[in-house]
Amino acid sequence: RPFLVICDRVVIGADTKITPHYLARSVDGEMELVLSPVYIGHDAMIGGSTLLPAGVQVDPCEQTPGFKPMAPFAVFRDGQHIRTTRFTKDVKND
C-alpha cells in the first residue's frame, strides 16, 4: 500500500517535509503509530518548508503557501486549508 501519491507535474518547494506517519497517544494512554497516505493532485505547487503529515490531501491545481504546517488529515482545496474554514461564516465543509 503506497503512503505517498504524487500525481503528474507537481512542484515541491525546497525543505518540504512529507511524513505519512506520526505518533499519537491512544485513549488508554499508549503511544500509537498512525499511518495514512499523503495525496498531492496533478499540477499542484507545494510551497517551500511546508509540512505535509499523514492523511493530508492537496487537490489538483492548488498552490499551498510556504512555511506553513498542515494538520494531519487536512485538505487543501480552493486556496484554503479546510481545517481553518470551519471558522469562516457560511462555509460548508465536507
Contacts in CASP RR format, 6 or more apart in sequence:
PFRMAT RR
TARGET T0000
AUTHOR 0000-0000-0000
METHOD contacts of the structure
MODEL  1
RPFLVICDRVVIGADTKITPHYLARSVDGEMELVLSPVYIGHDAMIGGST
LLPAGVQVDPCEQTPGFKPMAPFAVFRDGQHIRTTRFTKDVKND
1 37 0 8 1.000
2 37 0 8 1.000
3 20 0 8 1.000
3 21 0 8 1.000
3 35 0 8 1.000
3 36 0 8 1.000
3 37 0 8 1.000
3 38 0 8 1.000
4 18 0 8 1.000
4 20 0 8 1.000
4 37 0 8 1.000
4 38 0 8 1.000
5 37 0 8 1.000
5 38 0 8 1.000
5 39 0 8 1.000
5 40 0 8 1.000
5 41 0 8 1.000
6 12 0 8 1.000
6 40 0 8 1.000
6 41 0 8 1.000
7 40 0 8 1.000
7 41 0 8 1.000
7 42 0 8 1.000
7 43 0 8 1.000
7 44 0 8 1.000
7 60 0 8 1.000
8 42 0 8 1.000
8 43 0 8 1.000
9 42 0 8 1.000
9 43 0 8 1.000
10 40 0 8 1.000
10 41 0 8 1.000
10 42 0 8 1.000
10 43 0 8 1.000
10 44 0 8 1.000
10 45 0 8 1.000
10 46 0 8 1.000
11 44 0 8 1.000
11 45 0 8 1.000
11 46 0 8 1.000
12 18 0 8 1.000
12 40 0 8 1.000
12 46 0 8 1.000
12 47 0 8 1.000
12 48 0 8 1.000
13 45 0 8 1.000
13 46 0 8 1.000
13 47 0 8 1.000
13 48 0 8 1.000
13 49 0 8 1.000
13 50 0 8 1.000
13 66 0 8 1.000
14 48 0 8 1.000
14 49 0 8 1.000
15 48 0 8 1.000
15 49 0 8 1.000
16 46 0 8 1.000
16 47 0 8 1.000
16 48 0 8 1.000
16 49 0 8 1.000
16 50 0 8 1.000
16 51 0 8 1.000
16 52 0 8 1.000
17 50 0 8 1.000
17 51 0 8 1.000
17 52 0 8 1.000
18 38 0 8 1.000
18 52 0 8 1.000
19 38 0 8 1.000
19 51 0 8 1.000
19 52 0 8 1.000
19 53 0 8 1.000
19 54 0 8 1.000
20 35 0 8 1.000
20 36 0 8 1.000
20 37 0 8 1.000
20 38 0 8 1.000
20 53 0 8 1.000
20 54 0 8 1.000
20 55 0 8 1.000
21 33 0 8 1.000
21 34 0 8 1.000
21 35 0 8 1.000
21 36 0 8 1.000
21 54 0 8 1.000
22 33 0 8 1.000
22 34 0 8 1.000
22 53 0 8 1.000
22 54 0 8 1.000
22 72 0 8 1.000
23 31 0 8 1.000
23 32 0 8 1.000
23 33 0 8 1.000
23 34 0 8 1.000
24 31 0 8 1.000
24 32 0 8 1.000
24 34 0 8 1.000
25 31 0 8 1.000
25 32 0 8 1.000
26 32 0 8 1.000
34 54 0 8 1.000
34 72 0 8 1.000
35 54 0 8 1.000
36 54 0 8 1.000
36 55 0 8 1.000
36 72 0 8 1.000
36 73 0 8 1.000
37 54 0 8 1.000
37 55 0 8 1.000
38 52 0 8 1.000
38 53 0 8 1.000
38 54 0 8 1.000
38 55 0 8 1.000
38 56 0 8 1.000
38 57 0 8 1.000
39 55 0 8 1.000
39 56 0 8 1.000
39 57 0 8 1.000
39 58 0 8 1.000
40 46 0 8 1.000
40 52 0 8 1.000
40 58 0 8 1.000
41 58 0 8 1.000
41 59 0 8 1.000
41 60 0 8 1.000
41 61 0 8 1.000
41 62 0 8 1.000
42 60 0 8 1.000
42 61 0 8 1.000
43 60 0 8 1.000
43 61 0 8 1.000
44 58 0 8 1.000
44 59 0 8 1.000
44 60 0 8 1.000
44 61 0 8 1.000
44 62 0 8 1.000
44 63 0 8 1.000
44 64 0 8 1.000
45 62 0 8 1.000
45 63 0 8 1.000
45 64 0 8 1.000
46 52 0 8 1.000
46 58 0 8 1.000
46 64 0 8 1.000
47 63 0 8 1.000
47 64 0 8 1.000
47 65 0 8 1.000
47 66 0 8 1.000
47 67 0 8 1.000
48 66 0 8 1.000
48 67 0 8 1.000
49 66 0 8 1.000
49 67 0 8 1.000
50 64 0 8 1.000
50 65 0 8 1.000
50 66 0 8 1.000
50 67 0 8 1.000
50 68 0 8 1.000
50 69 0 8 1.000
50 70 0 8 1.000
51 68 0 8 1.000
51 69 0 8 1.000
51 70 0 8 1.000
52 58 0 8 1.000
52 70 0 8 1.000
53 69 0 8 1.000
53 70 0 8 1.000
53 71 0 8 1.000
53 72 0 8 1.000
54 72 0 8 1.000
54 73 0 8 1.000
55 72 0 8 1.000
55 73 0 8 1.000
55 74 0 8 1.000
56 70 0 8 1.000
56 72 0 8 1.000
56 73 0 8 1.000
56 74 0 8 1.000
56 75 0 8 1.000
56 76 0 8 1.000
57 74 0 8 1.000
57 75 0 8 1.000
57 76 0 8 1.000
58 64 0 8 1.000
58 75 0 8 1.000
58 76 0 8 1.000
59 75 0 8 1.000
59 76 0 8 1.000
59 77 0 8 1.000
59 78 0 8 1.000
62 76 0 8 1.000
62 77 0 8 1.000
62 78 0 8 1.000
62 79 0 8 1.000
63 79 0 8 1.000
64 70 0 8 1.000
64 76 0 8 1.000
68 81 0 8 1.000
70 76 0 8 1.000
70 81 0 8 1.000
70 83 0 8 1.000
71 81 0 8 1.000
71 83 0 8 1.000
74 81 0 8 1.000
74 82 0 8 1.000
74 83 0 8 1.000
75 81 0 8 1.000
75 82 0 8 1.000
75 94 0 8 1.000
76 82 0 8 1.000
80 88 0 8 1.000
82 93 0 8 1.000
82 94 0 8 1.000
85 91 0 8 1.000
85 93 0 8 1.000
86 93 0 8 1.000
END
